[in-house]
Amino acid sequence: MKTSAWRYVVPLGTAFPIALLVLATLGGLSETGLIGIPIVPWYTLFGLPIDLVIRDIATACTVGFALIGGVLAPRPDPYLGKLTSAAALVWLAALLSQTVFTVSEVLALPMSGSFDLTIMRSLLTQTTVGQVILGQIALVALIALLGWVVLGKTTGWIVLGIAVVAAYLPGLTGHSGIQEGHTSATIALGFHLVSMAVWIGGLIAITLYALRAGVASEKVIRTYSTIALIAVIVIAESGLVNASMRLDGLAPFLTSPYGAVIIAKVAILIVLIGFGWQHRQNLTRLHSAAVPKSLAALASIELLWMGVVVGLAVALSRTAPPANAIAGEPFEMGSLAGIAIFLPVAIFFAFPRFRAARVPRFFVSYAEVSAIVLGVVIYGASELSRTGALASVIGVQVSALVIGIVLLGAGVFAILVQWQSHSISGLIIIGLLWCGNAYWLLVQNDQGVTLAAIAVTAAVLGSLAFVWWASQPQLDVDPNVRAGQDSVRA
């Protein structure tokens, strides 16, 4: 790929540390110490998720380049066609590596023993995972050959169709697998993967196309904007279906690391919806000549967040869903932080009108009160979960629903108050009370300070710092200076 393309692919690299961090906190990178159980090499435990991240990024790029360059553009774009083939080659290399890593993981073989052709042939022909990889290899190799020779809409649709089918196939190897009774989950996961590829890869492709085509790209941008909106809806719906099939009601969202990761994905999805809203606003507000540069500026930041989603998705794909929830099962730190802090912050970022909601003057004047209330609510939620007092009366699922609503309501109100008061004191109190709650939760669950606790606490403090920064009133400047700044931005 050319340097200009790498500029918008590199931000997705946030997926690598996120995937490894989440897997490390869930124990997915630790060698088994059980006697009699084969030990998977450490480099396979690290190498496979890294390879899967590369595969997913290459998948998104291939689908996006094929969509924009071969179908939406008025005429086939040779540059995006070459990028389609290049991305397909990276995808193909990742699939070949995935085959070797999978053999090493399934049979606990060292890398040198994973290249045995007999074993690899058995994997590719006799297992669902292998058959899917083999099908993808054939399709992706075809894309690599055809991507750079798209001559018209017909061949563009053919290449895009092949890419979509190849992107859909990993859905057959999810937690549901191809088993009777799990057809809906399989279909939903496939649509989820394709929609993510269209959304992420399409954003990269449309940005590259807009910067090269200038004003002439406005119609294509509008068409992609509509497709992206549809993709977001499908992502949300299919994600809901998958979660409902793999989790036992609402309680596991609060009591399991798996549920905590899903909540984090939802929060980031809300943030990304906010970016999409800004894109659509700019299409109607800005002059046509300014739209491509505005799109590129937002895309650079948006792709960083999309990389986080890719990392979380890879980590989830390598994590088994939790068992059924029981009364007295403690809440996860990540879930408490996700519902009480991350979701409210995401909501206020994505939907600016909520920031102006009316709040009693007392709370705005004394922002610290709502901060203390939020800390008390988080503590009360963790204690109710640990003792099982509420769950024993109204049931585990209803208890989780009630506590979740209270947490979200307290979080939204507290963040709204801090936002409108422009005060840092309340946010400092929230941060201190969160640290205290997190430590108490670890003590009560007989846990030490873990990597997960450090990561969640750092994310909480970072979110609160963002709220303070974003809530600060903008300084007034001389109108002539403002005009000069606007012209530079345009």
C-alpha positions in Angstrom: 0.0 0.0 0.0 1.1 3.6 -0.6 2.0 5.8 2.3 -1.3 7.7 2.1 -3.2 4.5 2.6 -1.1 3.4 5.6 -1.8 6.7 7.2 -5.4 5.6 7.8 -4.7 1.9 8.3 -2.1 2.4 11.1 -4.6 3.9 13.6 -6.4 0.5 13.6 -3.2 -0.8 15.3 -4.8 0.1 18.7 -6.4 -3.3 18.2 -3.2 -5.1 19.1 -2.6 -3.9 22.6 -6.3 -4.0 23.4 -6.7 -7.6 22.3 -3.6 -8.7 24.2 -4.5 -6.7 27.4 -8.0 -8.1 27.5 -6.8 -11.7 26.9 -4.1 -11.3 29.6 -6.7 -10.1 32.1 -8.9 -13.1 31.2 -6.1 -15.6 31.5 -6.1 -16.3 27.7 -2.3 -15.8 27.4 -1.2 -18.1 30.2 0.1 -21.6 29.7 -1.8 -24.3 31.4 -0.2 -25.8 34.4 -2.4 -28.9 34.8 -0.6 -32.2 34.9 -1.3 -34.3 31.9 -2.7 -31.4 29.8 -0.5 -30.5 26.8 1.0 -27.1 27.0 0.3 -24.6 24.2 3.6 -22.7 23.4 3.6 -19.1 24.7 4.3 -17.7 21.2 1.2 -19.4 19.9 -0.9 -17.9 22.7 0.4 -14.4 21.7 0.8 -15.0 18.0 -2.7 -16.3 17.2 -4.6 -13.2 18.5 -2.1 -10.9 16.8 -2.6 -12.8 13.5 -6.4 -12.6 14.0 -6.2 -8.8 14.4 -4.2 -8.6 11.2 -6.7 -10.8 9.4 -9.7 -8.7 10.6 -8.0 -5.4 9.6 -7.1 -6.9 6.2 -10.7 -8.2 5.8 -12.1 -4.7 6.5 -9.7 -3.0 4.1 -10.4 -5.5 1.3 -14.2 -5.2 1.6 -14.0 -1.4 1.9 -11.7 -0.9 -1.0 -13.8 -3.2 -3.2 -17.0 -1.4 -2.1 -15.8 2.2 -2.8 -13.4 1.6 -5.6 -15.3 -1.0 -7.6 -19.0 -0.3 -6.9 -19.8 3.2 -5.4 -17.3 5.2 -7.5 -18.7 6.5 -10.8 -16.1 4.5 -12.6 -13.6 1.9 -11.3 -10.8 3.5 -9.3 -7.5 1.9 -10.3 -5.8 3.1 -7.1 -8.4 1.5 -4.8 -8.3 -1.6 -7.0 -4.6 -2.1 -6.4 -5.2 -1.6 -2.7 -8.0 -4.2 -2.8 -5.5 -6.7 -4.2 -2.8 -5.7 -1.7 -5.2 -6.0 1.3 -6.3 -9.4 0.0 -2.7 -10.6 -0.1 -2.2 -9.5 3.5 -5.5 -11.3 4.3 -4.3 -14.4 2.6 -1.0 -14.4 4.5 -2.9 -14.0 7.8 -5.0 -17.0 6.9 -2.0 -19.2 6.1 -0.5 -18.1 9.4 -3.7 -18.8 11.2 -3.6 -22.4 9.9 -0.2 -23.0 11.4 -1.1 -21.3 14.7 -4.4 -23.2 14.9 -2.5 -26.5 14.5 -0.1 -25.5 17.2 -2.9 -24.5 19.6 -5.2 -27.5 19.0 -2.5 -30.1 19.3 -0.2 -28.1 21.6 2.7 -28.5 19.1 5.8 -26.3 18.8 5.8 -24.2 15.7 8.3 -26.5 14.0 5.8 -29.4 14.3 2.9 -27.4 13.1 4.1 -27.4 9.5 3.4 -31.1 9.1 1.4 -31.3 5.8 -0.6 -34.4 6.9 -1.8 -32.6 10.1 -2.5 -29.4 8.3 -4.5 -31.3 5.6 -6.5 -33.0 8.3 -7.3 -29.7 10.0 -8.3 -28.0 6.7 -10.6 -30.9 5.5 -12.0 -32.5 8.7 -12.8 -29.6 11.0 -15.2 -26.7 10.7 -12.5 -24.2 11.5 -10.2 -25.7 8.9 -12.9 -25.9 6.2 -13.8 -22.2 6.8 -10.1 -21.2 6.5 -9.7 -23.3 3.4 -12.8 -21.6 1.8 -11.5 -18.2 2.7 -8.0 -19.0 1.3 -9.6 -19.9 -2.1 -11.9 -16.8 -2.2 -9.2 -14.3 -1.0 -6.7 -15.6 -3.5 -9.3 -14.9 -6.2 -9.8 -11.4 -4.9 -6.0 -10.8 -5.0 -6.0 -11.7 -8.7 -9.2 -9.8 -9.7 -9.0 -6.8 -7.5 -6.6 -4.8 -9.6 -8.3 -5.5 -12.9 -11.8 -4.3 -12.2 -13.1 -3.0 -15.5 -16.6 -2.0 -14.7 -19.6 -2.2 -12.4 -20.2 -5.9 -13.1 -16.7 -7.0 -12.2 -16.7 -4.6 -9.3 -19.8 -6.3 -7.9 -18.3 -9.7 -8.4 -15.1 -8.8 -6.5 -17.2 -7.2 -3.7 -19.5 -10.2 -3.5 -16.6 -12.6 -3.2 -15.1 -10.4 -0.4 -18.4 -10.3 1.5 -18.7 -14.1 1.4 -15.2 -14.5 2.6 -15.7 -12.0 5.4 -18.9 -13.8 6.4 -17.4 -17.3 6.7 -15.7 -16.9 10.1 -19.2 -16.4 11.6 -19.6 -20.2 11.1 -16.7 -20.8 13.6 -18.0 -18.6 16.5 -19.0 -19.9 19.9 -22.2 -21.2 18.3 -20.5 -23.1 15.6 -22.7 -24.9 12.9 -24.9 -26.7 15.4 -28.6 -27.4 15.3 -30.5 -24.8 17.3 -27.8 -22.1 16.8 -28.6 -21.0 13.2 -29.7 -17.6 14.3 -26.5 -16.9 16.2 -24.5 -18.1 13.3 -26.3 -15.9 10.8 -26.2 -12.9 13.2 -22.4 -13.3 13.7 -21.8 -13.5 10.0 -23.8 -10.3 9.4 -22.0 -8.7 12.3 -18.6 -9.4 10.8 -19.6 -8.2 7.3 -21.1 -5.0 8.7 -18.0 -4.2 10.7 -15.9 -4.8 7.6 -18.1 -2.4 5.5 -18.1 0.2 8.2 -14.3 0.2 9.1 -12.9 -0.6 5.7 -15.4 1.7 3.9 -14.3 4.6 6.1 -10.7 4.1 5.1 -11.6 3.8 1.5 -14.0 6.7 1.3 -11.4 8.9 3.0 -8.7 8.0 0.5 -11.2 8.4 -2.4 -12.4 11.8 -1.2 -8.9 13.3 -0.7 -8.1 12.3 -4.3 -11.4 13.1 -6.0 -12.1 16.3 -4.1 -15.5 18.0 -4.7 -16.5 15.2 -7.1 -16.6 12.7 -4.3 -19.5 14.3 -2.5 -22.2 12.0 -4.0 -20.1 8.9 -3.2 -19.6 10.2 0.4 -23.4 10.6 0.8 -24.1 7.1 -0.5 -21.5 5.6 1.8 -22.9 7.6 4.7 -26.3 5.9 4.2 -24.6 2.5 3.9 -22.6 3.1 7.1 -25.8 4.0 8.9 -27.4 0.7 7.8 -24.2 -1.1 8.9 -24.3 0.4 12.4 -27.9 -0.7 12.8 -27.0 -4.2 11.7 -24.0 -4.3 14.0 -26.1 -3.3 17.0 -28.9 -5.7 16.2 -26.7 -8.7 15.4 -24.6 -8.0 18.5 -27.7 -8.1 20.6 -28.8 -11.4 19.1 -25.3 -12.9 19.7 -25.2 -11.7 23.3 -28.7 -13.0 24.1 -27.7 -16.4 22.7 -24.5 -16.7 24.7 -25.4 -15.1 28.0 -27.9 -16.3 30.5 -30.0 -13.1 30.7 -28.8 -9.8 32.0 -26.9 -10.9 35.1 -23.8 -12.1 33.3 -23.3 -8.6 31.8 -22.6 -7.5 35.4 -21.0 -10.6 36.9 -18.6 -11.8 34.2 -15.5 -10.4 32.4 -17.2 -11.5 29.1 -20.2 -9.2 29.9 -17.9 -6.4 30.9 -16.1 -6.5 27.5 -19.5 -6.4 25.7 -20.5 -3.3 27.7 -17.2 -1.7 26.7 -17.9 -2.5 23.0 -21.4 -0.9 23.4 -19.8 2.2 24.9 -17.3 2.5 22.1 -20.1 1.9 19.5 -21.9 4.8 21.0 -18.8 7.0 20.6 -18.5 5.9 17.0 -22.1 6.7 16.4 -21.2 10.2 17.6 -18.5 10.4 15.0 -20.9 9.2 12.3 -23.4 11.9 13.4 -20.6 14.6 13.0 -19.9 13.2 9.5 -23.5 13.6 8.5 -23.8 17.1 10.0 -20.7 18.2 8.1 -22.2 16.9 4.8 -25.0 19.4 5.2 -23.2 22.2 7.0 -19.9 22.5 5.2 -19.1 23.7 1.7 -18.5 20.8 -0.7 -14.8 21.7 -1.0 -14.3 21.4 2.8 -16.1 18.0 3.2 -13.1 15.7 2.2 -10.7 17.4 4.7 -13.3 17.3 7.4 -13.9 13.7 6.7 -10.2 12.9 6.8 -9.7 14.8 10.1 -12.5 12.9 11.9 -11.6 9.6 10.3 -8.0 9.7 11.8 -9.5 9.8 15.3 -12.5 7.5 14.6 -10.2 4.8 13.3 -8.3 4.7 16.6 -11.6 3.8 18.3 -12.5 1.3 15.6 -9.2 -0.4 16.3 -10.2 -0.7 20.0 -13.5 -2.4 18.8 -11.5 -4.9 16.6 -9.2 -5.7 19.6 -12.2 -6.3 21.9 -13.9 -8.5 19.2 -10.8 -10.7 18.8 -10.5 -11.1 22.6 -14.2 -12.1 22.8 -13.8 -14.6 20.0 -11.2 -16.4 22.1 -13.1 -16.3 25.3 -15.8 -18.8 26.4 -19.1 -17.3 27.5 -19.7 -17.5 31.3 -21.9 -20.1 33.1 -25.3 -19.2 34.4 -25.4 -16.5 36.9 -26.2 -17.3 40.6 -27.2 -15.2 43.6 -24.3 -13.8 45.5 -22.0 -13.8 42.5 -20.0 -10.5 42.8 -20.1 -7.9 40.1 -17.1 -7.3 37.8 -15.1 -4.1 38.2 -15.3 -3.6 34.4 -19.0 -4.0 34.3 -19.6 -1.5 37.2 -17.2 1.0 35.5 -18.8 0.4 32.1 -22.4 1.1 33.2 -21.8 3.8 35.7 -19.0 5.8 33.9 -18.1 4.6 30.4 -21.7 4.5 29.0 -22.6 7.9 30.4 -19.4 9.5 29.0 -20.1 7.9 25.6 -23.7 9.1 25.6 -22.7 12.7 26.3 -20.0 12.6 23.6 -22.3 11.1 20.9 -25.5 13.1 21.7 -24.6 16.8 22.4 -28.3 17.7 23.1 -28.2 15.6 26.3 -25.5 18.0 27.7 -28.1 20.8 27.8 -30.7 18.8 29.8 -32.1 20.8 32.7 -30.6 20.0 36.1 -31.7 21.5 39.4 -29.5 24.5 40.2 -28.5 23.0 43.6 -26.6 20.1 41.9 -24.9 22.4 39.4 -23.8 24.7 42.2 -22.6 21.7 44.4 -21.3 19.3 41.8 -19.6 17.3 44.5 -23.0 16.0 45.9 -23.8 14.1 42.7 -20.3 12.7 42.6 -20.6 11.4 46.2 -24.0 9.9 45.3 -22.5 8.0 42.4 -19.7 6.6 44.5 -22.2 5.5 47.1 -24.4 3.8 44.4 -21.4 2.0 43.0 -20.5 0.7 46.5 -24.1 -0.3 47.2 -24.3 -2.2 43.9 -21.1 -4.2 44.6 -22.3 -5.0 48.2 -25.8 -6.1 47.0 -24.2 -8.4 44.4 -21.7 -9.9 47.0 -24.3 -10.6 49.6 -27.1 -11.6 47.1 -29.6 -9.8 49.3 -31.7 -8.3 46.5 -31.2 -11.3 44.2 -32.7 -13.7 46.8 -35.8 -11.6 47.0 -36.6 -10.6 43.4 -34.4 -13.0 41.5 -30.9 -12.8 39.9 -32.0 -11.4 36.5 -34.5 -8.8 37.9 -31.9 -7.8 40.5 -29.3 -7.2 37.7 -31.8 -5.2 35.7 -32.7 -2.9 38.7 -29.1 -2.4 39.8 -28.0 -1.7 36.2 -30.7 0.9 35.7 -29.8 2.6 39.0 -26.1 2.6 38.1 -26.7 4.0 34.6 -29.1 6.7 35.9 -26.7 7.8 38.7 -23.8 7.8 36.2 -25.7 9.8 33.6 -26.8 12.4 36.2 -23.4 12.7 37.8 -21.6 13.1 34.5 -24.2 15.6 33.3 -23.8 17.7 36.5 -20.0 17.7 36.1 -20.3 18.6 32.5 -22.5 21.6 33.2 -20.6 22.8 36.2 -17.2 22.8 34.5 -15.8 21.8 37.9 -12.9 19.4 38.4 -13.6 18.8 42.1 -16.5 16.6 41.4 -14.6 14.5 38.9 -11.7 14.1 41.3 -14.2 12.8 43.9 -15.6 10.3 41.5 -12.1 9.2 40.6 -11.1 8.8 44.3 -14.3 7.0 45.3 -13.9 4.7 42.3 -10.4 3.8 43.4 -11.7 3.1 46.9 -14.6 1.0 45.6 -12.3 -0.9 43.3 -9.8 -1.7 46.2 -12.7 -2.7 48.5 -14.2 -5.0 45.8 -10.8 -6.7 45.3 -10.4 -7.2 49.1 -13.9 -8.6 49.5 -13.4 -11.0 46.7 -10.0 -12.1 48.1 -8.1 -10.8 45.0 -4.9 -8.8 44.8 -4.3 -5.9 42.5 -4.6 -7.3 39.1 -3.8 -6.1 35.6 -7.5 -5.9 34.9 -8.0 -3.6 38.0 -5.2 -1.3 36.9 -6.5 -1.2 33.3 -10.1 -0.5 34.3 -9.1 2.2 36.9 -6.8 3.9 34.3 -9.7 3.9 31.8 -12.0 5.4 34.4 -9.6 8.2 35.3 -9.0 8.8 31.6 -12.7 9.1 30.9 -13.1 11.6 33.8 -10.2 13.6 32.5 -11.9 13.7 29.1 -15.1 15.0 30.6 -13.3 17.8 32.4 -11.4 18.8 29.2 -14.5 18.6 27.0 -16.7 20.5 29.4 -14.4 23.6 29.6 -15.9 26.7 28.0 -14.2 27.8 24.9 -12.2 31.1 25.1 -13.5 33.9 23.0 -11.1 35.2 20.4 -11.0 38.2 18.1 -13.5 37.7 15.2 -10.7 38.2 12.7 -8.5 35.6 14.3 -11.5 33.2 14.4 -12.1 33.7 10.7 -8.4 33.0 10.0 -8.7 29.8 12.1 -11.8 28.7 10.2 -10.1 29.3 6.8 -7.1 27.2 7.9 -9.4 24.3 9.1 -11.2 24.5 5.7 
